[in-house]
Each structure stands twice: as structure tokens, then as C-alpha cells.
Amino acid sequence: MRPFVYREACAHQISGWVLNAADGVHIEAAGRDDNLHAFIQALSAHAPAAARIEHIETHIVDAGEERDASAALYQGDHGTHEEEVTGAHPHAHVGSTQQPRRASTSEQDSPASSMPPRVNKGFTIRESEDAGAHTTLVSPDIAICNDCLKELFDPNDRRYHYPFITCTNCGPRFTIIRALPYDRLKTSMEDFDLCPVCAAEYTNPADRRFHAQPDACFVCGPHLSWREARGHSPAPAIGDTRLASDAIIDRAADLIAKGSIIAIKGLGGFHLACNAASTRAVHTLRTRKHRGDKPLAIMVQDLAAASQLAEINTLEQGLLTGTVRPIVLLKRKQVTCSSPRENAELSHGDASEHVRIAQPHYAREGSRLTNASEHTLIPASSAQKKSHTHGCTTQRDPIQISPEVAGTLPELGIMLPYTPLQYLLMEACAARGITALVMTSGNRSGDPIEIDDTSAWRNLVEGGLADALLGFNRQILTRFDDSVLRVVAGRALPIRRSRGYAPTPLPLPTYTACPSSTQAQQPDRAKTQCAGHALEQQPDRAKTQCAGHAQAQCAELHPHQPAHLCTHAAEQRPQPTSSLLATGSEQKATFALTRDTNCFLSQHIGDIDQGSTLNTWHETRLHMERLFDIAPTALACDLHPAYLTSRWARATAAERHLPLIEVQHHHAHIASVLAEARASGDEDASRQVLGIAFDGTGAGTDGTVWGGEMLIADFTGFSRAARLSPWKLLGGAGAILDPKKCAWSLLTCVNLLEHPGAERLRSAFTDKETRILQHMYEHNINSPLTSSMGRLLDGLSAILGICVKASYEGQPAIELEAAAWRSGKVAQTMSQRDQVRYQLEFRELTNSDLPQPVYEDAHGSQQESSPAARSCQRGNAPTWELNPTPLLAAALDDIAVKRPPEEIALCIHQAIIQGTVHAARCIAQATSLTTCALSGGVFMNRILLAGIADGLKSQGLHVLIPQQIPVNDGCIAYGQAAVAHAHLASPQ
């Protein structure tokens, strides 16, 4: 912001100064009235593309407040600029996002016309101040800008082929910052002293690199390093000159062309890269990383290359080429029908089987690697060179992608280069006929992404995942995976919110009491006395755990009461807090820190099911607490008894005597949608809504596993209006990767296991396995009840034979959706005959329909549910139920007559859409609700999201879908923060 403010000040003949402070950007400006007005307006109207002006505060500096600007002016390498200035003092809090928001000023902000303007005194940038609370925002990392890209490929530029070229408009930000205010000495660039030429640019107001903190060149900046697994000295080769740097990049491209896997350092961590056209290379990567069948993302050189592979609309183009450059899930133009495994052994030898191997198109004089003299790079003749514009080929061979990349899925995850190093590597690969690279997170399965060269060498290369390491000596201070987005119905929806987006804050709505037309609609408040003493049959809401005694003491005081129901007595009610920590979910984990109505949602961290990822969660949490100067005074967590972050939150709340709000998983899902919509000005989000939360797993308040829920909800509570009919989930969490067990128990529950259409499923089990399953089912051994829509889809996928063994969570449902897309009739409605047969039956429940709950304790063991838990479950019992029995019967009938599974898969999707819309319409009519909110991992399914949203709109209902947060568990922390924020602010 400071260089931008400087340029605008000069353009408007303003004298004064600008500085970075912990709470934003401070400006003192003096000039003519009309110039000051124009200057203030320009601060928001002309702000850089990656900036966000939250607000501008201005006031008049009295004569007694005149400041001596010579006391603290910025001192550069070319002397000290001193002048005394007074005038209007706009105070701007600035951060970063894609689109800046116009700041507003009131009439009283106008400078007094009587103040004598002091013009032509000059404008300066002062040295930053670190006083006060750290309330300013921090920019996420920004993709290389067009100006730097031109210089990168300009042989006459001194930064030609410099892998770390940057300016004030692009480059690393959050991943290199150590503390605020944002200055070079508080980043990992403090290790690199500017050379005289770079220092002159840094202090030249007319230069694009004026105060560009990551600026450097070959002389003074970071350099590449290179090490190979075998046959070379342990000491890395260093790219401290252009020739040495180019040789490293060429060597990496050579190995990729021969089928090797390279660990490559990026902005937020390492990638594992290989030739995306080589089935052998991609299969090797999957095997080494234990990746299974989960689709892999690819990087192509430019938009033209991406267009060869996928259909790309205008919005998707903007995402691919913008300042963030996320992975975008795009509809593929062609999908091979062959199985990836059938192609696993196609390639033998070193060269890729799908691409032409070409010579390097750059002539490198003396380009031999320091520690690899036997690998000589062959100079390219002029006839072999290709035409390039900013590093992008204008003549290209057709792009081919191995089936190993994404199998037969209808989407392909594509991103464009966003760092100078990636552009240089893609150009070198293109010269060898390689048009696409697999780019997947550089980590061992289950571990966080690697960010340190030494650790990456040990875990990725010596650990056997990669054949070589392309690193550099600029530290990454915070891990960031690539963000993933998908465009549905004209909206960009995040799948993974990380690099480029986090931790830009999301707003929390100011809490107001929920208007309610009927008592039946109003969710009941949390009990004000300990639930172990009295528990009425009321709909559930967030619970505040007793922080005055440890959890063990709470269990001792109230032995029949689940810990998540223990609440503060009225006199212990916490006062509203301006700072809390929401710990999020276990899968696709994030956390949230709040200050007042700002919610800093962390980047995607991963699945926290082991110590290494939990350590990363703590490291990231502590870094953000220090950076934004936030000390949480309250905690919020999921009420699941075994989540590692929830267990930490309970222990920490008890130890520090902090309020703890435990939020039911699906309530957090819906609250996250409401919070985003309410903060954007949607008044309907301030009222109760019908929340449709469809996902795989979430701990219910009745001790069962929820996941097919329709909730009447607001920020302060919820009632369970309807659910999917529950069945026993054999194997518990293990059923996530074994969908045929889920299918067996599902059909057993509805008495359809002996149907002729289930013969293939039955034959998948041996007699011994069948006896074990029957014993588990009959004796409730590791068989919790579930109402999960995600598990229903998994079971249906297994019944159809589409996916009977999963290698990653959600694979059966994902492949079921892919089969529906392959039917080619997605946009069509079911035939009248299918509409009658394929149904989710919507019916009203009675107490006799309610399942016997099973409570899982903090160690994951199944316990007999206590009287208090049963009471709570019945008190929060749903009124209606969606029964999938007719749908299952129709699918089995069609399997028996050998109807194509793709057509059955499409009928299943359309039945779920129609059944959900019908249920929502009935509930809305019965409760006078007019708004529906959709959330949960099932809504990552394009067909279901678009179909249900369109169906609800056709019934006259207002539909809320998240736009800045994922529908999956990446939104849970934000939802928890919204619920806790309202709970602590509530006067009741």
C-alpha cells in the first residue's frame, strides 16, 4: 500500500508521509481541498488489485497537533528526506483480497477550508511503527504479475531467468512473514541484503519495486539448489548464477522426461512433480505416496493448453489466470473409458511413452551441473527452438494425460504456473515435449506438506518418494497447500481454501435475537443449570462446558451425564468476548481466530488423525495468534468426544478456566452458511432457516452418527426437523473405506439383502465374513447407527459394483457421480416410470420409530447410552424421515435386469434431488420458513448441489450456498466461531 499511496500523493500534489503500523496504514496529507478530496477517493478507487480497504478514517490535525515529520522519516540508502507537514489524517486499515471495497467518508471528514495548504513539500515513506495491537491484515501470496513475467523471459533484463523475480504487485507474502508490520526485516528475506542496484530500485519512488520487500536478483537474493538421490555428491548444486540456475532447471526437466519424480519447492511448500502423460511415472508416484486412486492435479503452461483438455468458461478463465492461481476443477473434454490399472505397465524404459522427447531449446554454454558432470546438456540448434511469448509456446503438440491422473472422473484439476520457477520449469519441459506436469502436495501420506529443504530431502528423497530435490534457500515460514475451486451454476465455490485466500478474514455478523413467528420454530436456549441436575426434552443448542472444574471432576459430579451437555450455572455465564478460538473438525481441518467481528480462518491443514498433523495445527495456530496479537478468551469445538482438537480444547478450557462452547457438527455447517450470507447483507440469513446438511460423518447429540439432516436453525440453536432413516454402520469409521460392508448392512436393515439384484454384493463376501457381519449386526458390535447421506451414496456405489473398495474418503460417492455423468442424460428428468419407482419416501415419525442410541466415549469406545442421553435424543427427535427403501428396491430391480449402472446412478441422483426438495417444501410449509441453507461434503457433488438448489428455488424458497468457504468440513471452524460468537453475546 505504501508505494501506491506515495504515487497517488505525488499525482495529487499532496505533501506528507505514509507508514505501516500494527493497526493499518497511517497517512498524513496536506494540500489543496480539491486535491485532498481526490486523493482520499483514490485510496479506495485505485487501490492495487490485491488490496482490500476495509475503511478509511479521517480527521483534521489542529495547529497544536502539527507533527515534526523530520523525527521519524524513512531513511533510505540515498539520504534522509525531511519536511514538516500537516493536514488531513486519513487512517486506513488495509489488507488483501481479489476485489478492493470502496471506503466511505462522511462530510465531517472533509478538510477544513480555512487550513492553509502546504503543498510542494514532498511526500515520503516513513519507517514502520510497531505500536498498538496488530489489527492490520496480511496479504496472501500473489501469483507472478505480467510485468515480472515479461522481464523473466527478456534476455536484455538483468533478472532474465531469475527464479525469484518479484515486485510490489506479486510474489510471496504470508508464507514469508514473521511479524507485523510487514517489512523486509520481519520476513524470511532478512537473510538477504540488497545489492546496490536492488537497493536503488527499492528507494526509487518511480520504480515498480519501490518498497517491494521480497525483491532480489542473482547477485543478492535466494538461489536454487539441486540434489539427486543416487550417483552424486551429497552437497547440493547451487544456482548462484544464471547459467548454474538454468542448468539446474534443465537437469530437472531432463529427469522428468525420463520418468523421474522431482520434489519441487513452491510458495507454501513442496510439490511432487512428474510427467502427467507418462502412465509409468504417475503410477510410480501413486505407489510411492500410497495415493490410491485419488485424482491428481496437473499444471499446464498456459490457458491455451488448459483449453485443450477441458471446457473453460469466462469465470474459470479468470480463476486460472488471476492473482491466486488455484487448482480449478474443470469439465474434461475427453475421458478415457479404460481403467488406469490396465495401463499401469504400458511403459518400459526411461522415456515417457506418451510424449515426444525433444532437445533443450536453449543453448547453454558450460551448462554442466556442479556435482553431475556426466550429464551434459546438449545445445539446441535454432531449428529446434520453439517460439515463445512470456515463456508460453505458440506451437504445441496435442496434450495427452495418462488415465492414471484422474481415471474416468468427469473433472480434471488444472492450474497454471504462479511462480517464476514454475514458469521456467514448464518452459524447459515444453522444450522436451512435456506439456503437463502432475503437481501434488510434497508429503508422506498422512503428514503435513514439507516446507524445509533438509526435512524434504530426508522425508521425500531419502524416504523414497522422489528421485531428486529442487529447492532454494528462502525459508517458508507457514505451510500452504494449493487452493482448489470449482464453478457451479455461475459461482466459484471453494473446495479447499488455502494459498491465496487464507487468512483473509471473514466477517462475523453482529448477533441479534432471532425473530420467530411461532414458538415451535424457536430453538431452545442452552440450559442455565448443570444438565446433570435437570434435562428437559428440548431441541439442542451449543453447550458451554463448566470450566471451573476439570472434565474428570465433571464426570465424577454427574456420572450419568455426557460431558458435552455440562453447562455453566447462571451466575457463571461468560460475558461477551472479542476473541475466541474455534478448533474446527478432524477432517479437512481448519481453525478460526476471531477479533470482534473479524474471523481469521486458517488455511487447509489436513486430516488431524495423527500427531504430525496435530503438531502442524498447533504451529499454525500459534503463528497466527502471535502475528495478529490474539489471545483467545474463549474456545469452541466440535462435540465429538474423540476429535484430537476437541479433546485439546476441553483440557485447555478446564486448565485456563475459559468458556468452552461445543457445537454440533451439522449446526456448525449451517451456521457457516448463515454467517457468510448475513455478513454480505442477506437479511434472510438473520432469521431461522431450514438447513440441509448432507455429509459423511458427524457426532449427533443422541450418540448416533448423523449426516442426512434437515435442521431448523439459527446462530443460537437448532431443532432436528428431519433425517435420513438410520441403519447400522458395520465397522464404524472403518466403513468409510469399505463401502461393501456399508451396502451389506444397508440392505440387511431394509430386508433386501436376498434380492436377486444383490447377488453380486453377497458374493463379494466369503461364508466366514458373512457370519462375522451377521454377528456384528445382531449384537451391535462396532455398529453405530447412522443417518448419513454420504454413507448411503457409498453403499449404493458398492451395490452397483462401481466402487467396492475405497482408497480415499468419499471415493465411492465420487465415482457414483462420475457414472451418472457418463450416462449423458444429466440434464434430463427421470421417466414417469422411474419417478414412481425411484423415491425417497417422506414420512412422519412417532416415538416408536426412534432408534436406541449408542454413546461413544472420549476414547472411541461404545457405551450404553445414559438416561440423560436418551432423554436428550428424544427431546431433539426429528419429526420427519426420508426413507431410502423404495430407491434401494428400484436399483436392485434394475440391476437384476442388467440395466446399465450409469443409468441407475443417474436415477439415484435424481431421486435424492426430488425427495430432498419435496421434504424441504413440506417442512417449509409446516413451519412458515422461506429460506434454505445447503452445506456438507455431499454438496461437493455437482449434480446434487445444482439439482437441489434449482428445485428449491422452483418451490419459491430462497437458497443460501457458501461462496467464500467450502461446503465440506473446511467450513466447520467458521461455523463454530459464528455459533460461539452469538452464544457469548446472547443476553439469555
N, C-alpha and C positions, 0 to 999 in steps of 0.2 A: 504493500500500500504506500509506503513512504516515497519511493521513486515516482509512483503515479501522482501522489499529492504534490510532489515537487514540480512535476511537469505542468499540472493544472494551475498551480500557483503562478508559475512563470507566464503561462499563456494568458492569465487574467490579471497580470501586473499586481500580484499580491506579494507583500513583504511579510516575513515572519519565519516560523520554523515548524517542523513536524518531528515527532519522536514516537518510538514504540514504548508502551508501558504495559504493565501486567494486566491492566483492565481495558486495553484497547489502544487506539492511535490518538495521540493528543496533537492538536494543531493550534498555533496562534497565528492569526492572519490580520493584516492591516491593508487597507486600500480604499478606493472609492466605493460608495454604496452599491452602485450597479455592478461593479466588478466582484464585490463580496457576495452579492446575491447569486451571480452567475457561478462563482467558484463553489459555493455551498451546494448548489443544484448539481454541478458537475461531479461532485464527490460520489453521488449515487447514480447519476445518469450515465456517466462514462467509466464507471469502475471496471477494473480488469475482469475478464470473463470468468476467472476462477475465484472472484471475490464475492463476499456477501456483506452488505451493510445492514446490520441489524437495526440501528437507529443512530441519529445524529442529534447531539445536544449542543446548543449554542447559548452563550451569554456574553454580555458586554463587559469588557475589562475596564474598571474605573481607573481614574488617574492614580489612586492610591495602590492599585493592583498592578501597575506597569512593571513589567519584568525586565531585568537586565539579561538580554539574550546572550551576552558575551560570557556569562558564567558557566554555561554548560553546553555550548555549541559543539556539534560533532567535529572532531579533529581528524582530518584525513592525512594522506601522505604528502599533500601539497600545501600544508599550512593550515592556519585556523581562520575561519571566516567569522567575523564578529559584527553584529549590528544590534541596535536596540529597537524593538518593535512593539507595538500594542495594537489592539483591535479586537474583533470578534473572535471568540474561542470555541470553534466547533469541536465537540468531543465525540469521536466516532468509535463505537465498538465494531470491529471488523473481523471477519473470519473468512471461510471459503465455502463455496458451493458452485454448482454449474451456473445458476442464474442469480445475479445480484437483485436484491429487492430495493426499490426506491425508498429512500428515507424521507420522512416528512418533517417540516419545520413549521412552527406557528408564527403568527405575526409578531409576537413579542420577541421572537428570536432575531428579528431584523436589527442590524447595527444602527446605532443612533446616528442620525444625520449630522448632529452637531459635533461629533467626534472628528477632529482633524485627521484626515487620512495621511499615512506616512508611506508613500509609495517610493519605488526605486531604491529601497534599502536592501533588496536582495532577499532570497529565501534559502533556508538551509535545512539540512537534516541533522538533528541533534543525536547525541549518543543516547541509547535506550536507558530507561529507568526501570528498576525492579522494585518499586514500592507499591504497597497495597495488595489486595487479593488478586490472584491470577484468574481474571474473568474473561480475558480475550480468548478468541478461538484460535485453532491451529489449522492451517491448510493441509488437506490430504496431499499426497504426492500427485504430480501433474505430468501427463504424457509430454514427450518432446514436442515443441512447437514447430511451426513451419519454417520460421527464420533459422532456428538452430539446425533443422533438417537440411536446409539448403547449404548452410555452412559445412555441415558434416560431409557432404559429398562435393564440395567445391575445392579442387586441388590447389587453388590460389589462396585459400583461407588457412590461417595458422592453426586452426583446430580441425583441419581436414582429417577425418577418420579418428578423431579423439572420442573414445567410447563414453566419455562423461561430460560431453558438451551440454551446457545449460545456460539459462538466463533468468531474468526476473519473471518470465512468463511460463516457465516449465521446470521440470526436474523434481528431485526428492524434496520432501518437506517433513511430514510427520514421522517418517521412518528414520530420520537422522537427528531429530530434535531431542535435546536432553532436558531443557528447561526453558521457561519464558522469562523475558521477551525473546522473540525469535531473532537471534543474532548468531553470527558465524561461530563465536567462541562458546556458544551454548548448543552446538551441534557437533556431530562427528567430523565435520570439516575443520574443526580446530586443530587437527593434526597436520594440516597442510597450510603453510604460509604462502600468501600470494606472491608471485613473482612481480617484478616491476611493471611489466606490461599489463598483467591482470589487475594489479593494484590501481593502475591509471584508469582502466575501464571502470573499476569498482567505485571510484571517486569522481567520475565524469558524469555530470547530470544529463548530458546529451547521449550517453551510451546506453544500449539496451541492457547492459549488465551492471548498471548503476545500483549498488547495494544488493546484488544478487549473491546471497550467502553461499550457495554451493558452487560458485564459479571457480574454474580452474582450467589448466591446459596441460599439455605433455610435460612442460617444464616444472610446474609446481603442484600438480594435482594427483589424484588417485591414478593407479595403473593396474592393468590386468595382470593376473598371474595364471600359470598353467602347470598342471601336474597330471601325469598319466599313471595308470595302475601298474603297468609292467614294462620292464625294459629300459627304464630311465632313472636318473639320479633322483633321490628324494627331494632335493632342492627344487623349488618351482622355477620355471622360466618367468621372467618379469618383462612386461611390455612397457618399458620406460621410454621408448622412442616410438615414432610412428612405424618404422619398419618392424621392430620387435612386436609391437601390438598387432600389426596386420598379420604377421607370421603366426601368432597365437590363434587369431581368428581363422586363418586359412587351415591351420592344423586341426582345429575343432571341426570345421566343415568337412575336411578330408575323412576324419574318423566317422562322422555322421553318415557320409556317403558310403562307407564300408559297413554300415550296420551297427556302429557302436552307440552307446548311451552316454551322454555327457551331462554332468551336473553343472548348471549354469547359474551364477548369482544374478539376481534381479533387484528390483527396488525394495521388496519386502521379504525376500528370502530366495532360496534356491529353487530352480526348476530341474526336473529330469527331462532331457530332450532327446528325441531320436527322429529318424526319417519316418514321417507318417504314411508313406507309400509302401514301406517295407514291412510285410507281414511278419517276417522273421524278427526284425528289430522290435516291433511293437509287442509281439508275443513274448519276446525275451524280457522286455520291460515289465509286462504284466506278471510274468513268472517271478522275477526277482523281487518285485514290490508286493507280491501277494495281492494283486489288484483285482483278481477275479474278472468278471465281465463288466464291471462298472465303466461307463463310457469315458473316454479321454478327450480333453480339449486339444485343439490344434491352433497353431499360429501360421498365418499366411502373410505374404509380403504386403499386400495392399487390397483395396476394395474390389478391384477387378478380379483378383484371384479368388476372393471370397465369393464373388458373384458366380463363378464357375461351379461352385459347389452347392450353393444354397439360394433360395429365393429371399431377397432382401428388400424390405420396404424403406420408405424415407426415414421413419423413426429408427429403424435398426441401423441404417447407414450412419445416422447421427451418433448412435451409441458406439459403433465400431470406430469411428474416426474422431470422436470428441476428445476432451481433455482427460478422461478417465481411462478409456480403452478397456472395458471389462470383457470377459468372455460372454458372448451373446449366443443363446440357443436359437438356431435358425432352422427353418424347414428345409430339409435336403431336397435337391433336385432329383437325385437318383439314389436308390437304396438297393444294394445287392441282396438277393434272397439266399445266398449261400451262407452257411454257418461259419463264423470265424474259426472255429476249431478245425473245419475241413481244410482251411487254408494255412494252418499253422506250420506245415512242413514244406511249403512251396519253395522256400528259398534255401539254397545251399551255397556256401562260399561267402566271400566278403562283400560283394557288390549287392546293392538293392535290386530286387527282381522286378520292380515296377517303374524304375526311373532310368533315364539315360545318364551315364556318368560323363561329365564334361571336364575339361581342363579349367583351372582358375583363369578368370578374365583379367586379372591384374598381373602385370609383370613386376615381380618382387626382386630387387637386386639384393643379394646377400641375405635372402629371407630363409634362414635356417634357424630352427629352434635352438635355444641355448643348450638344452640337455637332450636334444634329439637330432643330432647331426645327420643320422642316416635317412631322415625323412626330408628329402629335398623337394621344395615346391617348384613345379615345372612352370616356367614363364608361358604366358598365353600370347599367341600371335594376335595381330589386330583382326584377323579374320574370325577368330574365335570369340571376340568380345561382343557383348550384347549392349544395346542402347539402354541407358538408364536415365531416369529423371528422379532426382532426390532418392536414389537407391532403389527405385522400383523398375522392374523390367517392363519394356513396352512390347517385346516379343516373347511369347511364352509357349511352352508345350502344354497340352491339356493336363490338368491336375488330377492325380489319382490318389485315392485314400484307401488304405488297407481295410478290409472288413473287421480287422482286429480293433480298430479305433472306436467304433460305436455300434458294431454289429448291424442289426436290421432296424435300429431305432429310427424314427422319422426325423429326429433333430440331430444337428451337429453343433457342438460348442466351438465357436470360432472367435479368435481375437487377432488384432493386428499388433505389430510391434509398438511398444510405447517407450522404450529406452534407446539411446543411441547404440549401445552394444547389440541390442536385438536387431536393429536395422542393419548393422554391419554384418552380423552373422547370417541374417536372412539373405543379404546380397551375396555373400560368399557361397551360401548353399545353392542359391539360384544359378550361380555360375557352374555348378556341378549337376544341374538338372533336378535339384531338390526343391519342390515348390511348397511344401508344407511340413512343419515340424510338430510332433506331439510335444506339448508343454504341460507337464503335470507337476504337482507340488513335490518338491525335493525333500522327502522324509521317508523314514521307515514306516511301515504300516502301523497305525495307532499312535505314532509320535508326532510332535509338532513340526512344522516346517523348519528346516535348517537355515540359520542366518549367519553363522560364523564359519570362516574358511577351514579352520582347524577341525572343528567339530564335524563339518560337512565331509572333509576328507576321511575322517575316521568312520563316520556312520554310513556315508554314501558310497565312497570308493573302496576303502578297506573293508567295508561291510558288504561289498559285492553287488551293490545296486547299479553303480556307474563305472565306466571304464576310464574316465578322466574328469578333471575338475577345472572349470573356467571360473576363476574368482577374481576378486580385487581387494584392495586394502582400505576401502572406505567402510567403516562399520555400519551395520544395520542395527539400530537401537530398539526397534519394535517390529515383531513379525506381522506380516500382512500377506495373506493369500490373495489371489486374483478374485475380484468380484464376478458374480455370474448373474445375468439378467435374461429375461425372456419378454417378448412383446405379445400381449394377448388383448384382443379387442381394442387395439389402438393405444394400449397403456404399457409402459415399461415397468415390469414387475420384478423386483429383486428376488433371486433365488439364494444368493449368498452376498451379504453386504459387507464388503471388506475394503480392499485397496481402492482409493479414490473417493470413497463415500464416508467411511468411518474415520474419525469420530465426530464428524459434523453433527452438532446436536439436533435432536428432535424436540419440538415443543411439547410440554405437558399442559393440558387445559387447566384453567383455573376451576377449582371444584365449586360446583353449585348443587344444591339439593335437587334431586331428580323429580320433575313433575310427574304425577301419576294420576290417571283418570279413575282408576279403581284400586281398591285395597288389594285385590287379587294380583294385580300387576306389580305391586311394590315388593321388591326383595327385602327380606327382613334383615335387620342390623345384627351385628355380632353381639353375642351375649355380654352383658356388663359384669356378670359374676362368673366365677370359675365354672366351666361346663361340667366338671366332675360333680358339682353340687346340684345343678339343675340343668336339664337339657330338654327344651320343648321341641316338638316336631315342626321345625321351621326350615325354610329354604336356606341353603348355606351362604356364607359370605366369607371374606377374608378373615382369618383368625389372627389375633395378636397374642403371641406366646408370653407367658409370665417370664419376665427377665429377672425377677427378683430372686429366683432360686434356680438351680441347675435343672436340666431335664430329668436327671435321675431322681432328684428330690421331688419333682413334679409327679413322676410316675409313682413315687412312694406315697405321696399325699393322696393321689387319686388313682388307685390301681386299676380301676375299670374304665379309665378314660384315655382314648388315644391322644398322644402328645399334641397332635396338630389342632386339637379342639380346646386346649387350655388357654384361657383368655384373661386379660387384666381385669381386676375389680375396678369399679367405677372410679375410686379415688386414685387408682394407678394409671388412669387414662393418659397416654402420652400427648403432649402438646404438639401442634403442627410443627413440622421440621422443614428446613430449607435444603437438607442434604440427606440423601439416602442411597444405599447400595442395593440393587436388585440383582440376585445371583444367577438368574436365568434357569435354563433347562440343562439336561445332561447331554442330549444330542444337539448337534449344530449350535453349540453353546456360544452365548454372548453374555455380557453383564452390562448393567446400566448404572451410571452415577448421575445424580441429579443435583442441581443447584437452583433453588427457586423453581421456575417453570422450564428450565432447560434440562434436557435429558441427554447425556453423553452415552450413546450406545456404542459399545466396543465393536471392534472388528470380529469377524468369524474366528473362533478359536478351535473348534472341532468337537469331537465327542469325548466328554470327560468321563472316561471309564477306567482310567489308569493314572498312576502317579505323575508320569511325564507331562501329560496334558493338563492335569490339575496344577502342576508347577507353573506351566505357561500361563494358565488363567490367573494365578496369583501374581506372577511377574507383570503381566499386562495391567492388572488391577492396580498394583502399587505404583506403576509408572504413571498411569492416568491420575491417580489420586495426588501424586506429587506435582505433576505437570499443571493440573488445573486447581491445585491447592484446595482439595476437597477432603474433608474428614467426615465420613458418614456418621450421622447421629441416629440412624435407624436402618434396619435391614429388612429385605423382603426376599422370599424364596419360594420354591415350589413345595407343595405339601407332601410330595413323595418321600417316604421315610428313608430311602436308601440312596438318593442322589448325593454325590460327594459334596457338591457345593451347598446343598441344603443342610447337610449334617454339619458342615463348617459354619454356616450361618447360625444354626441353633446353638452350637457351642460358643461361638463368638458373642452372640446376643446375651447368653447367660453369663459369660465371663465379664463382659463390659457393661452389663446392666442396660442394654439397648432395647428399644422396642423391636419386635420381630413380627412381621406380617407374613403369614403363609398363605399363598394364593393358589387356588385350584387351577390346574394346568389349562383347562379349556376356558375358564373365566379369563385367564391371562391372554389367551388367544384373542378372544372377542374384545377385551379391553384395549388391546394394542390397536385394533382397527378403529375403535371409537376414539382413542386418543389422537390418532393421526387425523381423522376426519374432523373432530371437534376443533383441533388446533388450526386446521385450514379454513375454518369458518362455517362448516356444515352444522347448522343448528339442529338437524335431526339427530346428530350424534350426542347431543346433550340429554336426550330422552332415553327411555328404555327401548331396547331393540330386541329383535329375535336374532340371536346369534347362532349361526350354523357352524359348528366346529367339528370337522371331519379329519381325523388323523389316525396314526397307528397306535399310540400308547399315551395314556395319561392317568395318573392316580386319581380315582374318584373318591368322593367323600364317604362312600359306602363300602370301601375296601375292595371294589372291583376295578377292572381296567376299563376306562372309558375311551371313547374315540369316535362315536357316532352320535353326537349330542346336538340338541336344539335347545338353547338356553334363552330365557327371558332375563336380560342382563343390562346393567349399567355399571358405572365405575365402582359402586359401593357394594354390589352384591349380585346374586343371580338365583333364578329358580330353574330347575331342570324340567322343561316342558315336554320334551320327547327324547327318545333314544332309539338306537338300533336294537333289535331283540338280542339279548345276550346269549352266549354259548360258552362252553368251557374251552379255554385256550391250553391245549395239552403241551406241556413243556415250558409254559410261561414265556419268558423273554426269548427262550431258545426257538420258539415257533417263528420268530421273525426271519430266520434263515432256513427254516424247514417248512415251507408252506403246505406240503402234502399232509403233515400232521394237523395243521390248521384245517385243511379241507376234510380230513377224516373225522375230526371232532365236530365240525360244522354239519356235515351230513348225518352224523350219528344223532346230533341234537334234534334234527327235524325228521328223523326216521326215513332218510333217503339213501342210506349207505348201501342198501341192497338193490337199488335201482339199476337196471341194465346199463344206463349211461355212466354209472360209477365203477364199472368193471375194471377199467384201466387203472383207476386210482387204487382199488382194492389190491390189484395185482402188483402194485409197487411195494407192498409190504410182505415180508415173509410171515409164515404162521406164528413164529415166535414174537415178531414185532407186533403183530395184531393182538396177541394175548397180552403183551405188555401195555399196549394202548388201552385195551379194554379194562385192564386192572387199574390203570391210572384214572380212567374216566369214571369208573364205578366207585372208586374210593377217594376221589378228589385229591389225588397226589399230584402236586405241582400243576394244578389245573384251575387257575383263577378264572372267574367269569369275565368275559369281555363284551363290550358293545362297540367294538372298533370297526369303523368303515374301512380303514386301511387293511386290517386283517381279513375282512370279508373279501376285499378285492384280491388279496394274496391267495386266499383259499379258492376263489373262482378261477384264478390263473392256473393253479395246480389241477383243479378238476378238469379244465380244458386241455391239460397237458402242455400248456405254453411255458410254464416255469415251475418245476417241481423241486428245485434246489436252488436257493439264492446264495449269491456270493457277496451281496451287499444289501443293506436295509432298503426295502421298497422295490427291489428288482422285479418280483412277480407282478405287482400292480403296474409298474412302468412298462413291462413287456405286454401286459394285457392291453394297455392303452395303445401301444405300438401296433398290436394285432388289429385293434379297432380302426386305426388309421389305414392299415393296409387293405381293409375291406373296400376302401374307395367310396364309401357311401356316408361319410361322417355328417355331411350337411343335410342328409335326408332324414325324414322321420320314419319311425317303425311302421310296418304294415299294420292294418287294423287287426289282423290275426295275432301278430306279435305283441301288440299293445295289450290285448286281452290276456295273453299268456305270461309275458314278462312284466311282473309288477313287484313293487314293494308295498305290501299290504299295510295300510294305515288304520290302526285300531286304538280304541281307548282301553286303558289298563284298569285292573282292580288290584286290591292288596294281595290277592292270591296269585297274581302274575309276577309278583316281585321276587327276585332271586335271593337266596340266602347268601349274604356277603361273606367274603373271606378277607381278613385283615392281614396285611403283610407288615411285619415289624421292621425296625430300623436296620436289621441285619439281613433282610430279604427273606426271612422265614415265614411260612404261612402259619397264622394263628387262628384259633376260633374267635370269631368276632364277638366283641363285648356287647352287653345290653345297650350301652351308650351308643356304640357304633351302629347297631341295628336300628335303634331309635332314630339316629341321625339319618340313616339311609331311607327309612320310610318317611320321615319328615320331609326329606328332599326328593321324594319319589317322583318320577315323571308321570305325567297324565296320559300321554300317548306313546305309541310304539310303532316303529317301522319294521315289519316282519318280512325277511327276505325269502321265506319258504316258497312262494309262487315263482319267484325268479329262479331259484335253485332247481325247482322241478322242471321248469321250461328249458333251462340249459341242459339238464340231463336228458330230457326227451330228445332234444336236437342232437346231442352227442350220440345218442343211441341210433339215430338215423343218418349219422355221418354228415351232418351239416358242417360246412367249413368253420373252423374255430374263429376265424376273423369275423364272420357274420354274427356268431354268437357273442363275441366280445363286444361288438358294437351294440347289439340288443341289450346287453348288460348295462353298458354306459347309459343308453337312452332310458332304460327302466329306472336307474338310480336318479337321473335328472328329473323324470316325470314324477317319481314318487316323492322326491325331496320338495319339489315345487308344490305339489298337491298338499303335502303335510304343512308346509310353511303358510300356504294360503288359508288352510283351516285354522291353524293356530293364530294367525294374524286376525282373522275374523272373530275368533273367540275372545281375544284379548285386546282388540282395537289397536294393535300395533301396526305401524306403517313402514318401518324400516328394518331391513335385514343386513347383518354383517357376516361376511364369509371369511373364515380363517382355518388353518390346519394344513398339514402336509399333503393331504389328499387333493387339495386345490392347486397343487403344482401340476395336476392333470389338466391339460388344455381343454379337453372335451368336456369334463365335468365343470370346470370353472366357467367357461363361456356358456355352456348349456344351462346350468343352474341360474347364473346371473341373468341371462336373457329371459328365462322362464319366469323368474321372479318379477322382472320388470314388466313382462306381459300381463302380470296379475295386478299391476298398479302399485307395486311395492318399490320403495327406494332401496337401492342396493349399495352397500359400502364394501369396497375391496381395497386392501392396503396398496400403496404406491411407493412408499419410501422404505418399507420394511418387508421382509419375507413373510409369506403365509405359513412357512414351516416354523420349526422351533426357534429359529433365529429371531423371532419377534417376542418370545416369552419374557425376556428381561424387561423390554419396554412395556409390555402389558402389566407385569408385576409392579413396575415403577408407577404406572398410572393408577392402579388399584390402591397401592400403599399411599400414594400422594393424596388421593381422595379420602382414604380411610383416616389418615392422620389429621387431615384438615376438617373432617366431619365433626360438628358440634355434638353429635349423638354418641 
